[in-house]
Amino acid sequence: ADALMLALALADRIRIQQQDKRLAETDLLRNLKRRQEELERIVADKTAELESEVSERQYAETAWREASQFTATIISNAAEGIAVCDRKMQYVFWNRAMENLTRVPAEEAIGRSVFEVFPEMRSADLEKNHQRALNGESFTSPDCRLNTRGKESWWTNSYAPHWNALGQIIGVIVLTHDITARKKAEEELKEFSVKLTQSNRELDAQSKEL
């Protein structure tokens, strides 16, 4: 009888231990599931944040590229000649109007210095003008006459510093306007004025003789 009671007691204890073990395993599984759900939620939130940041960055990059392309298109197709030099007076940009004005293709100008492209301009105070723009000054230089590849023309050049995104001056922007037609009109007007003056003198002399 004692042996039977002992066996029953041990069996009951084993049953209780197994129940406690199952309860503990259930609690553990429940806690693990809850922790997994929390981790999944955290991962989902972080993923959403990263996707939002990536989306915003991609949008900003796209907007910047579109704005840059738009600006480049406007500059490239501008009626005025536009060229950009670096601090060493080497061309880094050359639009279509400059090609038409100078008869120099962009691929022959970009990467070369001003004096390599226009050796006849060494006496035109270009270095002084370049340095003034590098010092932060914007100005228009006196009219100049050039003969580029057999084409004689008159230009007026406006200079301005070229700033980067950090607020540093990295080069010079030159806006070139062809004023040949105006200069020819001025010369014709001068010739007409001289002829008119001479004609008036001849008429005065004839009237005196009469």
Buried (B, 14 or more C-beta within 10 A) or exposed (E): EEEEEEEEEEEEEEEEEEEEEEEEEEEEEEEEEEEEEEEEEEEEEEEEEEEEEEEEEEEEEEEEEEEEEEEEEEBBEBEBBBBBBBEEBBBBBBBBBBBEBBEBEBEBBBEBBBEEBBEEBEEBBBEEBBBBBBEEEEEEBEEBEBEBEEEEBBBBBBBBBBEEEEEEBBBBBBBBBBBBEEBEEEEEEEEEEEEEEEEEEEEEEEEEEE
